[in-house]
């Protein structure tokens, strides 16, 4: 499976803007990613609540498809809960602001993460985590994204009963699915035509 995004590039872009104020940081990172991945990144934020694993925060989607998503996520007041355990998806969380604490089964001490750090959640691994006071991340997940939905919507569907947020979650995700389906083939076509052009030049030079 060939993925669109490279976690190393996402980290590199985030590091380049860490010193900015928070709102400017979101804007700068989104714009930089839009330059790296033309036509794929949503640069106009549409924030909505997220209740998952006991943590209430909010997020805005930069990109989402059946196989990947890139989002900003966090909370201005903190929170504590469960990361989720995803059998088929790996997750990368790049800390942009604030402080996050994590632990896994068997840990008797927490691991602390601050701006610039990356928290990696492999497939089938779960952690407890805390957003200390406040915190924000650039999050990238790759794998069959729909398998994450039961965790992502369970608290909203069965605890908070915030069906307006549930509706918005599906509406925004479906909109991004449609956008990625339109844009990704064009992006790949552009890459193929560029490589074809390179080969043609070599062939011409050979003649």
Secondary structure, DSSP 8 states (H G I E B T S, - for coil): ---S--HHHHHHHHHTTTTS-HHHHHHHHHHHHHHHSTTT---S---EEEEETTEEEEEEEEEE-SSEEEEEEEESS-EEEE----SS-EEEEEEEEEEEEEE-TT-SS-EEEETT-EEEE-TT---EEEEEEEEEEEEEEES-GGGGHHHHHHHIIIII--HHHHHHHHHHHHHHHHHHHHHHHHHHHHHHHHHHHHHHHHHHHH-
